[in-house]
Amino acid sequence: MCLPYLWMVISSLKSNLEIISMQPKMLPESPTFSGYEKVLTDAPFMRWFFNSLVTSVCITVGTLFTSALAGYVFAKFRFFGKSVMFIAILATMMVPFQVVMIPTYLIITKLNLVNNLSAIVLPSLVSAFGVFLCKQFIEGIPKDLSEAGRIDGAGEFRLFRSLIVPQITPVLSALGIFTFMAAWNNYLWPLIVLNEQNKMTVPLALVFFNSRHAVNYNVVMSAAVLIMIPVIAVFLIFQRHFIKGLTISGLK
């Protein structure tokens, strides 16, 4: 599993001639950082990195809030059409993004958000999987806890913020990892709604280097290494929550 990543890092330190050599070697004969230099100087890579970071964080925070709040409503409240609405939300998980891609683009166009980073964030603020996961987890919290809070005079949003959210921290951590990784690696939707070069995100940047520097494989590998750093860091830091989230989603 680690070998492709190791090969990518080593290739980023090789020259172009070493990579395309008929007798390739695993380790570079003369390590060079020219690929990283070209990535950082030939294009506004840090701007693209910042765009991806901002959109991914906004999507993750928004998804956690909407998923936890909707999950709390579906788990602890009774209202007309509750089951039908929940089934309708789950049904959206079976619809591929390619089906709703054009209607979503038309809505973004009506809102005058084309070529704006908000066009990436807004369609991704609600996750059907997140609502389902939070609802199933919140259902396991005893009702006595919220009833005790109501007796003490707490409002519903105070109950949600002070009693429910601390209880579902593990599932929110796992959902946050899933959401961040998906938002960071998203390629198709930013490709559709972003036109200007300074608005690009890092997946588009990788294609940019791959097309503009078709033979400079060390540049492409250097860009890939820089793009993978945040995802790998998030995964390693929250690996325990990631595995726990997989277990929770499987059990629920």
N, C-alpha and C positions, 0 to 999 in steps of 0.2 A: 504493500500500500504506500509506503514512504518512498519507494524507489523513483516513481515519476516526479515527485516533488524534488528529490535530491538531484535527479538528472536536470530538471529545470533550473535549479540554482547554479549547478556546475556549468551548464551551457551558457548561462548569463555572464559567466566570468571568462568564457572563451572568446577568441576572435572568430570572425565569420569563416575564415579558412580552416580553422580547427574543427568547426562544427560540420562542414560539408566535406571534410577530408575522407578519402577512400579508406583510410585506416584510422578510424576515430579512436581516441583514448578517453578513458573515463575522467581523468583529472586534467585540468588545463596545464599546458606546458609553461605558458607565461600569463598568469591571471591578469585580466584587465577590466576596468570599470567603465570602458568607453560606451558600452550599451546603456548603462544607467545614466551616464552623462548626456547621451543623445535623447533619452526619454525625458529628462528634466529640462533640457535646453531647446530641443527642436519643437516642442509642443507645450501648451499650458497644462502639463500633467497635474500639477498641484491644484489647479483650479478644478479640473475634472474630479480629482480625489475629494476635494471639499464639497463639490456638488453631490457626489455619491454619499458622503458621510452625512450631510444635512438631510437629504431625502430619506436615507435609510433610518436615521434616528427619528425623524418625524413620523414616518410610517410605523415604526416599532412602538413608539409612545402612544400614538393614536389608536393603533390596533389593540394594545393592552388595555387602554381605557374603555373602548367600546365593547371589547369582548367581555371584560370583567363586569361592566355595568349591565349589558344585555344578558349575560349569564346569570347574574343576580336576579334580574327581573323574571326570567323564565323559570328559575329554580325556586323562588320564594314567594311569588305572587300568583294569584288566581284571577284570570280575566277572560272575557269571551274571546274565543278563537285562538287561545294560547297554543293548543296542540297543532292546529292548522298552520299558524304562523311559524312555529318551530320547524315543522316538516318542510315548509316552503323555503326556509333558510337553509336547511340541510340539502334540499334538492339543488340549490345553486352550486354545491360542491361537485355535482356531476356534469356541469356545463363547462366545456373547455373555454379558455380565454379567447381563442380564435373566433368563437361564436359571437361574443359580446364586444369584440375589438372594434368593429365599425360603429355600432351604436354608441359606445363609450367615446370614440373619437368625435362623433357628431355632437355629443353633449359638451365635450371639452371645447369644440369649435364655437358652439353657441355661447359659452361662457368667456370666450376670448382668452383662453389659457394656453393655446398652442404655442410651443416654443417657450414655455414657462415651467420652472421646476414644480410649481403647484400642480401641473397636469400629471406629474408622476405620483404625487402624494395623495391627492384627493380620492382617486378611484381605489386606493388600497387601504383606506382607513378602517374598513370593516372587514372582518374575516369570519366566514361561516364556520370554519374549523375552530377558530378561537372561541366563538360563542358556544359551540357545542362542548368544547373541552372545559371551559369555565363553568358552564351549567352543570355538567355531570359532576364536577368536583365540588361545587357549592352545595349541591343536593346532599352531600355527605356531612355538611356542617349542621349540628343540632339546632332546631328552631328555638330551643330554650335560650340560646345565646342572644339572638336578636330580640326575643320577647323581653329578656331582662334589660336590654338596652332601651326598649320602648318604655318600660316601666320607669326607668331613670330619666325619661324625658328626651331621649335622643331622637332626632328626625331620621328619615329614611336614608338620606345621603350621608348623614353622620354615622349611621349604622354601617353603611356600605364602606365608608372610608376607614373607620376605626375598628370595626369588628370583622368584616368579611375579607377585606384586602389583606390584612396580616395573616389570615388563615390560608390564603391561596397563593402565597408567595412562591412556593415551588412550581406550581403550574404556570404562573406568570413568567417566571424565569425561563422555563423551557419554551413557552410560546414566544417570548422575546427573542430567543436564539433562532428559532425557526423563521420568525418574521424578518429579523435583521439579515440573515443569510440569503433569504429569498429576495429581499429588496436590493441587497448589494449586488447580487448576481443577475438581476433583471436586465434583459437585453432588448427584447422585442418591443415593449411599450415605449421605452425612451427613444428607440430608433424611429418610432412612428411620430411622436409628438415633439421631438427636439430637432431643430434645424440648424441653429448656429453652433459654431465650433466651441465657443466658450461656455455653452450650456450642456455640453456632453457629460456623460458619466463614465466611469472607468471601464465597464464592459464595451462601450462604444470606442473608448480609447484603444483598447486592445485590437479591435478591428482596424482602427485608424493606422496603427503602426504596422499591422500585418499587410495592409494594402499599400501604404506609402513606402514602406521599407520591405519590399517583398523578399529580397535576398539577405537582408540584415537580420538573421535569425537571433543573434545575440541581443539586438534591440527588442525584438518581440519577447524573448525570454526574460529580459530585464523588466519590461513592463508587466509581464505576467507575475513575476516575483513580487513586485511592489503592490499589485492588485490583490494578491493572495494574503498579504501580511495581516490586514485587519480581520479577515474571516478566520484565519488560523489562530490569531490571538484570542478572538472571542470564543472560539471552540475550545481552546486549551484552558482558558480561564473558567469557563462555565461547563466544562465537560461533564461534571457530576450532575448538574441540573439537566443537561442535554439527555443523558442516559435515563435519568429519572423521568423526564418528560416522555420519552419513548415508552417507558414502562407504564406510566399513567395513561397515555393515550391508548395503548394496547388493552389495558384492563378495562377502561371505561367503554 
